[in-house]
């Protein structure tokens, strides 16, 4: 069958022929319809993500939308055989029925970004009505959807940071701070950014960080200096587009009621990941949520793999 194949760890996929999945006891065959290319799906496929497993060559992709042999539409995750192919083999416990009214492309594109914020807010930060949420990196697909998710789960206010004033304004958040005009690699730019940040974060109780890197250092320091011991802040690290490492001064931790944690595969239980996706589908249907997408076919996999993640690339297969 045609598939997007990764031959060695770290390589990007190419179109080729791969053996069709063979039936296994306790596994179900899915006819794949649509697959979204999220950052985590690409990293896991290439073997560069902390949760990657398996050998090479392999079919790329970890999740997608398809139909069972009885015609039922389902979303699936952690496919045994990859997802960027005409068929995939999946354990029944990782299937989620797609509600009527939610089309395949919306289900495929919204599952991962919606899960990222729902799981972080509900299972890690344990959001309560009245919380004030700061989202670092709200310009992207996941971050902008996280704004909607925070409001839907009871946030009193949402504050967003990231690149692009227009993109941040479009999220509908209560306050925005774009980083474009600051040089965050220089101390002058860092201080100017921290000064403006301090003016809008005194009530923040939850942080969702999709960027990490030096923005995280500035935010943590500013939270400690601005809020200090006034109230507890649950800081949830989700993505690392701006850097995988960053210094966190000891004084910032000792002088504040800051709780640092991560949210992702392993830190969130598998059953809670599935529940987060199921709830994302329900909320998307109720609130008419969508995310911007760009469409590709399977034979355009090399182009799609290199495309920006916003709009979210969607591979249509069957």
C-alpha positions in Angstrom: 0.0 0.0 0.0 1.1 3.6 -0.4 2.4 5.2 2.7 4.6 8.0 4.1 7.7 6.1 5.1 10.5 7.1 7.4 13.6 4.9 6.8 15.9 6.0 9.6 15.6 7.9 12.9 15.6 11.7 12.3 14.7 11.5 8.7 11.6 13.0 7.1 9.1 10.7 5.3 8.9 9.9 1.6 6.1 8.3 -0.4 6.6 4.6 -1.0 5.1 1.2 -0.8 4.8 -0.5 2.6 3.2 -3.9 3.5 -0.5 -3.7 4.5 -1.1 -4.2 8.2 -1.8 -7.8 9.1 -4.7 -8.6 11.4 -3.7 -9.1 15.0 -5.7 -10.4 17.9 -7.0 -7.5 20.0 -6.4 -4.9 17.2 -8.8 -3.3 14.8 -8.2 -2.3 11.2 -8.9 1.3 10.3 -9.4 2.7 6.8 -7.7 6.1 7.3 -9.4 9.2 6.0 -7.5 12.2 7.3 -4.3 12.8 9.4 -3.1 16.1 10.9 0.6 16.8 11.1 1.2 18.2 14.6 4.6 18.9 16.0 4.4 16.0 18.4 3.2 13.6 15.7 6.2 14.5 13.5 8.7 14.2 16.3 7.4 10.9 17.5 7.4 9.6 13.9 11.0 10.6 13.4 12.1 9.1 16.8 13.1 12.4 18.3 10.3 12.9 20.9 10.8 11.7 24.5 7.9 9.3 24.1 9.1 7.8 20.7 9.3 4.0 20.5 9.7 1.4 17.8 12.1 0.6 15.0 12.8 1.8 11.4 11.7 1.8 8.6 8.2 2.8 9.8 5.0 4.5 8.5 4.9 8.0 9.8 2.0 9.4 11.9 0.6 8.5 15.3 -3.1 9.4 15.0 -5.9 10.2 12.6 -9.5 9.8 11.6 -10.9 6.9 9.7 -13.6 4.3 9.6 -14.0 0.8 11.0 -15.0 -2.1 8.8 -18.6 -1.5 9.9 -18.4 2.1 8.7 -18.2 3.9 12.1 -16.1 7.0 12.0 -13.5 7.1 14.7 -10.5 9.1 15.8 -7.5 6.9 16.8 -4.2 7.5 18.6 -1.0 5.5 19.0 -1.5 3.4 16.0 0.5 0.2 16.0 1.4 0.6 12.4 1.5 4.4 11.9 -1.3 6.5 10.4 0.0 8.0 7.2 -1.2 5.1 5.0 -4.4 3.8 3.6 -4.9 1.4 6.5 -3.7 1.4 10.2 -3.9 -1.2 13.0 -5.2 0.2 16.3 -6.0 -1.1 19.7 -9.8 -0.7 20.4 -9.1 1.1 23.7 -7.6 4.1 21.9 -10.6 4.7 19.6 -12.9 7.7 20.1 -16.2 7.8 18.1 -16.5 11.1 16.2 -19.8 12.9 17.0 -22.3 13.4 14.1 -21.9 17.0 12.9 -18.1 17.1 13.3 -16.4 16.6 10.0 -13.3 14.5 9.5 -11.0 17.4 8.9 -12.1 19.3 11.9 -11.8 16.2 14.1 -8.3 15.4 12.8 -7.0 19.0 13.1 -8.5 19.8 16.5 -7.9 16.6 18.5 -4.2 17.2 19.4 -4.2 21.0 20.1 -7.5 20.7 22.0 -6.3 17.8 24.1 -3.1 19.8 24.9 -5.0 22.6 26.6 -7.8 20.6 28.1 -5.5 18.1 29.7 -3.2 20.9 31.0 -6.1 22.9 32.4 -8.2 20.1 33.9 -5.7 17.3 34.9 -2.6 19.3 35.7 -3.6 22.8 36.7 -7.0 21.7 37.9 -8.7 24.8 36.7 -11.6 26.3 38.8 -14.2 29.0 37.9 -12.6 32.4 38.3 -9.0 31.4 37.5 -7.0 33.9 35.5 -5.0 32.1 32.7 -1.8 33.3 31.0 -1.1 31.5 27.7 2.5 31.9 26.4 2.5 31.2 22.7 -1.1 32.0 21.8 -0.3 32.9 18.2 -0.2 29.2 17.1 -2.9 26.7 16.5 -2.7 25.1 19.9 -2.2 28.3 21.8 -5.1 30.2 20.1 -7.4 27.2 20.7 -6.3 27.2 24.4 -7.9 30.6 24.8 -11.3 29.3 23.8 -10.7 26.2 26.0 -9.8 28.3 29.1 -13.0 30.4 28.7 -15.1 27.3 28.2 -13.7 25.7 31.4 -14.5 28.7 33.5 -11.6 31.1 33.3 -12.4 34.7 34.5 -9.8 36.3 32.3 -7.3 35.1 29.7 -4.0 36.9 28.9 -1.9 36.0 25.9 1.7 36.5 24.9 3.5 35.5 21.7 4.4 36.7 18.3 2.2 38.9 16.1 -0.1 41.6 17.5 -2.9 40.8 15.0 -2.8 37.1 15.7 -3.0 37.6 19.5 -5.8 40.2 19.1 -7.8 37.7 17.0 -7.8 35.2 20.0 -10.3 37.5 21.8 -8.2 37.4 25.0 -8.7 40.1 27.7 -5.1 41.3 27.4 -2.2 40.7 24.9 1.5 41.3 24.8 3.3 40.7 21.6 7.0 40.0 21.7 7.9 41.1 18.2 9.1 44.6 19.3 11.4 43.3 22.0 14.8 41.7 21.5 14.6 38.9 24.0 18.2 38.0 23.4 19.4 41.3 24.9 19.0 42.4 28.5 17.4 45.7 27.5 14.7 43.9 25.5 14.2 41.4 28.3 13.7 44.2 30.9 11.3 46.1 28.7 9.3 43.0 28.1 9.2 42.1 31.8 8.0 45.6 32.7 5.1 45.4 30.3 4.3 41.9 31.4 4.3 42.9 35.1 1.5 45.3 34.3 -1.0 42.7 33.1 -0.3 39.6 35.2 -1.0 40.5 38.9 -4.1 38.3 39.0 -2.7 35.3 37.0 -3.3 31.9 38.7 -2.5 29.5 35.8 0.2 29.7 33.1 0.1 27.5 30.0 3.5 27.6 28.3 3.7 26.5 24.6 7.1 28.2 24.0 9.5 27.7 26.9 13.0 29.0 26.2 14.0 32.4 27.4 10.3 33.6 27.5 9.7 31.1 30.3 12.6 32.5 32.3 11.3 36.1 32.0 7.7 35.0 32.8 8.7 33.0 35.9 10.9 35.8 37.2 8.2 38.4 36.6 5.5 36.3 38.2 7.7 35.8 41.3 8.5 39.6 41.5 5.0 40.8 40.8 2.8 38.2 42.6 5.3 36.7 45.0 3.5 35.0 48.0 0.1 36.7 47.3 -1.4 33.5 45.7 -0.5 30.2 44.2 0.4 30.0 40.5 0.2 26.7 38.6 2.7 26.9 35.8 2.2 24.2 33.1 4.9 23.6 30.5 3.4 22.1 27.3 5.6 23.0 24.3 9.2 24.1 23.6 9.2 25.9 20.3 11.4 28.7 21.7 13.9 26.3 23.4 14.1 23.0 25.3 16.2 24.4 28.1 16.1 27.6 30.1 17.5 28.8 33.5 15.1 29.1 36.4 16.6 31.2 39.2 16.3 29.6 42.7 15.2 32.9 44.2 12.1 32.9 41.9 11.0 29.5 43.3 11.8 30.4 47.0 10.1 33.8 46.9 6.8 32.7 45.3 4.0 30.1 45.5 4.9 28.9 42.1 4.1 25.3 41.2 6.0 24.0 38.1 4.7 21.0 36.2 4.5 19.6 32.7 1.6 18.3 30.6 1.9 15.7 27.9 2.3 12.0 27.3 3.2 10.2 30.6 2.6 13.2 32.9 -1.1 12.8 31.9 -2.5 9.3 32.1 -3.6 7.7 28.9 -7.2 7.5 29.9 -7.2 11.2 30.7 -5.6 11.9 27.3 -8.5 10.1 25.6 -11.1 11.9 27.8 -9.5 15.2 26.8 -9.9 14.4 23.1 -13.4 13.3 23.6 -14.3 16.5 25.5 -12.5 18.6 22.8 -14.8 17.0 20.2 -17.9 17.8 22.3 -16.9 21.4 23.0 -15.9 21.9 19.3 -19.4 20.8 18.3 -21.2 22.8 20.9 -19.2 26.0 20.2 -18.5 25.6 16.5 -14.8 25.6 17.0 -12.5 25.0 14.1 -8.8 25.5 13.5 -7.2 26.9 10.3 -6.1 24.0 8.0 -4.2 23.5 4.8 -5.0 20.5 2.7 -2.6 18.0 1.1 -2.8 14.6 -0.4 -0.6 11.6 0.6 1.6 12.0 -2.4 2.4 15.6 -1.2 3.8 14.3 2.1 7.2 15.8 1.7 5.8 19.2 1.0 3.2 18.9 3.8 5.9 17.8 6.3 7.8 21.0 5.7 4.8 23.2 5.9 4.0 25.6 8.8 2.0 24.0 11.6 -0.4 27.0 11.4 -2.6 26.6 9.4 -2.5 22.9 10.5 -1.5 20.6 7.6 -4.1 17.9 6.9 -3.3 14.8 4.8 -6.5 13.4 3.1 -6.0 9.7 2.3 -9.2 7.9 1.5 
